[in-house]
């Protein structure tokens, strides 16, 4: 793990740096910090300047030795942990620490105000009510929205009445309508902006809508949050056991210039069963507002690789099956171009192109892991970074695997629709024919199991051992069956020269990557190599032998 990484290790326990556990006893706010929200220890404390630390804030700040609260409302680290340094003190913008406490109603529920009763507003109201919050909804026309709001568990009021009920207001309305609000009533309040910009006019270099809101109400404290969620994701909730719900929490970026307001909103996010992600100052809202506009960013590499492999396979098949013989005929006396050879391009060529792409993608799903193992063995440690190209390849394995399954599915559909040629009743290959078909059916079925296991709803319900068995053991067996699927089908063409217009057959091209991957895997299965690799992945490092004098 990188030394600057901070993550939640267990409920009520934060991991600081690589191995140092620090119990969090200051409240119920547990943060997962993004580099934009990580604070640094001063070098005078004896810690590395890049080691992050986390501060929690609860209801006992004034008596907790880790914090001191000044008369101006400034909250600073105490002398117990971490060592005090004025450069790293937390300042508030609302005045006193009491300004960050939510009002409590007669049922001992924290009260918040929601401005807006659209689809997103109603989903947020419902989620807050289920989290035991008292939700007051501000509306310009209470009578028109009373039935929907009451059904969601909210309390409907006019805007003037509602804005007096809490110091925290969630603006769940389109941003162009913000200027029509009673801005004077929003002064000195914590405003949560959930809006997103128009994708047609979005520019990450321009000021965010949250920053615009802060400029409209300078005395208020603006917090950007919840904009990455949809009404559907809020309303459906998280189902399953406690362990499953914990692993399936959706990350919600939170940013604000006020540290205490950010901590308060992170606590609300956690109460809703979501995972707060501290993104630091309000300026970072420019990036946060761009998150919903990300378009298949994680799939870009896999798409490009898949398309390149498919087109290479398609043009090789097109040249061998259609163009080569026609080009030869044109050089003969009275030779003609046989257009009838193109009749099966839409089916046969498509089928073999997809099968070639599927088998190649399956191989390159496992090849980067093998290369990474050799890199770790060569370096004798797991703590050094992989080359950039290998790291990107490793991260794209899930997408490559799903695209493999897509191509395999198209190949199976094309073969099932073909009444001749590869039909199950064909007997020209005697025993090899049913063996070839059986290997293909088993490989496709197991690939489907791997695809299902990669879905979050399925994968999160498994233990690590179950998931590792499927993606590793079963995955390698699937690759082996896919290789045999080719070998039993065109055995003669693989072991003897089989060139069409000086180009090897498509089967000879396709078998290279699976065989290469399997051959590179074999040395890693030797007990001596496997034991060395296991120790490296457990954290042991090989100490180089000093040169002899």
C-alpha positions, 0 to 999 in steps of 0.5 A: 500500500502506498504510504500516503493512502488512508483507509477505513480498516474496521468500524471505529478504527482508522489506519494511518500510514501503512500499519499504525492503527489509531482508535477513533473515539471522538464521535461517530464521524469516520472519514475516508480521505481523498488526497485533496482532503488529506492533512499533513503532519508537520515535520517537527513532530517526527512523522513523515511530512506525507503521512496523513492523519484524520480528525474526528468530531463528536459531541465531546470536543470541549473535554477531549484532550485531542482538541482545544476550543477557543473562545472564537470557535476555533478548534485546534489539535491538542497536545495528546495526538497529534502534536499541536502546530498552529499551521494545521489548526482547524478554523470555522466560519460560522462563529461558535461550535454550537452553530454546527449542532443540528436542532433536535425536535421533540422526538429527539431527531435531528432536524434538517430542511430540504428545499425542493420536492422533485424526484431527487428531493423526495428520494433524499427526504425518504432516505433521511427519514429512514435514517431517523432525521426530522425533515422539513420541506420548504415549498412555494406552494405547500398545498400542491406538494403536501401529499407527496411530501407527507407520503415520504415522511417529510413535514411541508411548510412554506419557504419562510417557515421552513428556513427557520427550522434548522441551520442546515439546508439542502438545496435540491432544486435546479441551480438556475432557480437559486437566485429566486430564493429568499437569499437573506433567509439563507445567511449564516446557514450551512447550505448543501448544494446537490446540483449538477451543471448542464453537460452541454456547457460544462467546463472544468476550468470554470467556477463551480455552481457551489462556488457561485452559490457561495458568492451569492450568500457570502455569510453562509457555508456551502458544502458540495455533496450528493451530486453524484447520486441519482434519485433511483440510487437513493430510493433503492437503498442497500439490501443484504446483510450488514457485511454486504451493505458495508462493502456496497456503500456508494462513495459520496464526495464532500467538499467545503472551505469550512472543515467543521461543516464538511465533517458534519455533512460527512456524518449525515452521509454516513447516517444514510448508509453511504461512504463519505469521501472528503475532497477538501476545499470548495474549489474541488467542487469543479472536479466533483461536478464533473464526475456525473459526466464521465463517459466510460472512462474505465472502459476506454482502454478495453474498448480500444484493445477489443476493437483492434483485435476484432478488426485484425481478425476480421480482415485476416479472415476476409483476405483468406476466405474471400479475397485471396482466391478471387485475386488469384482467379483474376490473374488467370486467363478468363478469370472472374471475380466470384462475388458469391464467396461474400454471401456468408460474410455477415455470419461466418466471418462475424462468428469467427472474428468474435470467437478469435477476439473472445479467446484473445481477450480471455488470454490477455485478461490473465497475461498481465497478472503473470507479467506482474508476478515476474516483475515482483519476483525480479524486484523481490518486493511488492512495494515498488510500482509497476510500469505505467502500461502494466498498471493500466492493463491490470486495472482494465481486466474486468472490462476486458473480461466482460467484452470477452463474454460479449464476443463469445455470446455473439459467436455462440448465437451465430453457430447455433443459427448455422444449420450446417458446417459446425452443427452438432450432428457433423461427423467429419472429425470423428472423436475430435468433433464432439470434444471440440464442441464440448470444450467450447460449451464448457468454456462459454459456460464458465466464462458466463460464471466469471462474468456474473461473479464480476457484477457488484451485486454478486461479487460483494456477496462472496467471501474473498476465498470464493471470489479468488477461486472463481477469478483465478482457478476457474478462470485459468481452467476456462482459458485452457478449455478455450485453447483446446477448443481451437486445438481439437477443431483445427489440429492439422492446420496448427501443426503443419504449414497452412498458408493462404497467400503467404499468410498463416491461418486465423487459427494459427494467429489466435492460438499464440496468445493463449499458449503464451499465457499458459506457458508463462504461467507454468513456472509460477506453479513450481513450489519453490517459485510459488513459495517465493512469490507468496512471501513477497505478496505477504510483505517480505522483501528480498535483501540484496547481498552486499558486494564482496570487498 
